[in-house]
C-alpha cells in the first residue's frame, strides 16, 4: 500500500468519525433540550417561591406555584398588558433589542442595566379571599463583577418587603456572595419601601441600629463588600423607583393597574 493510500484512508476514517460524533452530539442536544427547559422553568419557579417566603420543600414546586399568576406589566404605563405572552417572554433578550426597550440616561440608570425593557413579567399570589397576598418582581443590576439577577417580593400592601433572592450573580464568595446567605436574606422581610409615597428603602454600609430613625427602611450591608452592597441598594431602588415598578405598584394600590 502506498503512503498516499494510507493517508487517504486515515483522512476518510477521521472525517467519518467527525460526522458520526457530530450527529450524536446534535441528536443528544435536541433530545435533551425539553428536559433542560423543564429544569430551567422549575428552577425559576423555585426561586420565585423562595423570594416570596412561600417555598416548602415537602410539596412539589408545580403544586406550590399553582398559587402564582404570571402577569405582564407595561413598564411605560405601569399597567397590566396582554401585548406579550407571559410564558414565552424573555426580559433579557428584550432589554438588548432597541425595538423592545428604551435606553436609560446615566442619571436614571443607577442599577447600570443600560436599557429597560418595555414589558416585565411579575407574579401575583392571591389569598383565599382573592385579595393580593404577594407581588413578586424581577430585579437586576450591576454588583462588583457582573449583573445580579433575582426577585423581590412585596406583601399585598405593595410597600412591605416579603423577601428577596438572587439566582444568578458573579459576586465574590464570602464577601459579595453573601447575597446568598439565608441570614442576610432574612433581614429583608418586614422592611418598608415607601414613606409618605417616597422611595426610602436602602442597603446601608455596616449594621442598622434598630432604634434609629429610618431603621424600618434600611437593611444591613455586607461586610467587606462595599461595591456589592451599593449595587444591591441601587438595583432595588431602581426597580422599586419611578423608572421601574413604582408606577405599577401605585396603580395596583389604587385599583387602576
C-alpha positions, 0 to 999 in steps of 0.5 A: 500500500502506498503512503498516499493510500494510507493517508487517504484512508486515515483522512476518510476514517477521521472525517467519518468519525467527525460526522458520526460524533457530530450527529450524536452530539446534535441528536443528544442536544435536541433530545435533551433540550425539553428536559433542560427547559423543564429544569430551567422553568422549575428552577425559576419557579423555585426561586420565585417561591423562595423570594416570596417566603412561600417555598416548602420543600415537602410539596412539589414546586408545580403544586406550590406555584399553582398559587402564582399568576404570571402577569405582564406589566407595561413598564411605560404605563405601569399597567397590566398588558396582554401585548406579550405572552407571559410564558414565552417572554424573555426580559433579557433578550428584550432589554438588548433589542432597541425595538423592545426597550428604551435606553436609560440616561446615566442619571436614571440608570443607577442599577447600570442595566443600560436599557429597560425593557418595555414589558416585565413579567411579575407574579401575583399570589392571591389569598383565599379571599382573592385579595393580593397576598404577594407581588413578586418582581424581577430585579437586576443590576450591576454588583462588583463583577457582573449583573445580579439577577433575582426577585423581590417580593412585596406583601399585598400592601405593595410597600412591605418587603416579603423577601428577596433572592438572587439566582444568578450573580458573579459576586465574590464568595464570602464577601459579595456572595453573601447575597446568598446567605439565608441570614442576610436574606432574612433581614429583608422581610418586614422592611418598608419601601415607601414613606409618605409615597417616597422611595426610602428603602436602602442597603446601608454600609455596616449594621442598622441600629434598630432604634434609629430613625429610618431603621424600618427602611434600611437593611444591613450591608455586607461586610467587606463588600462595599461595591456589592452592597451599593449595587444591591441598594441601587438595583432595588431602588431602581426597580422599586423607583419611578423608572421601574415598578413604582408606577405599577405598584401605585396603580395596583394600590389604587385599583387602576393597574 
